[in-house]
Amino acid sequence: MRFLLYNMRYGTGPRMHNHLRSSRKNMTKITSFLQGLEPDLIGLIEVDHGSYRTGWKNQAEQLAESLGHYHSHSIKYGQSSFWRHVPVVRKQGNAFLARDRIRNETFHFFKHGMKRLVIELELEHMVVYLVHLALGGKVRHHQLSALYELVKQTERPCVVAGDFNMLWGEKEIDLFLAATGLQNANVDNLPTYPSNNPRRHLDFILHSKGIKVKDFQVPRIPFSDHLPVVVDFDVEVEKDLRKAARPPHCYCDDGSEAVQSMENFTSESCG
């Protein structure tokens, strides 16, 4: 299975001052990138569900239609949150796009923080959680504790992915990994933010036992302030019904290499 995680910043591009501008031109580039990658599952952070930036169209539904995928999406604020009544902001959320049929979906909401959504997606052989954690360290700690409670109830192989906003450095995620028994697919701690000069490792794909990572890459794609994360993995099942293994994807642009891989990237300290 090929899984892509991407904080796409509502399709508005990498520059901070553009975050309220139209996303339509940049979404064309993102769509082409995803089509070329041919992922089986996509986790999208910061998706516009239909504000003026998108011409009142839901980006998750647009991308799903372009890829021929199923979709699952929700606004990232709690049901009674003040932010669900603020123009533009009330259209901001996260989404899954899946090549195969989604067996079940559950939308959980943290008790703490502004961004509270956890999407739980049940696929044939695994469960996947998608999160966008708080910027504040204390709130993030409460959210990680709640996420731990969700993960420990999962009996099937699982993946926990998203923008964790680990601004305190790698030690913060290490505590969560020790508690849950999950493993970090990004074993070399390659940075994912900011996209023009990556220095921080904020975007994580964590996996349980029973999932074997075959390839991990961070493509240097400048369509957001974050870089996408791509992992190919196998899920251990009693009877091997999986498709043939997929070769690693080469991210090229006009013949020049545009990939940040474990072999050729030297990461800077997250500090």
Beta strands, then each sheet from edge to edge (+ up, - down):
strand 1: 2-7
strand 2: 41-48
strand 3: 70-75
strand 4: 92-98
strand 5: 104-109
strand 6: 117-122
strand 7: 127-132
strand 8: 158-163
strand 9: 183-184
strand 10: 203-207
strand 11: 211-219
strand 12: 229-235
strand 13: 252-253
strand 14: 256-257
strand 15: 259-261
sheet 1: 3+ 4- 2+ 1+ 12- 11+ 15-
sheet 2: 5+ 6- 7+ 8+ 10- 9+
sheet 3: 13+ 14-
end
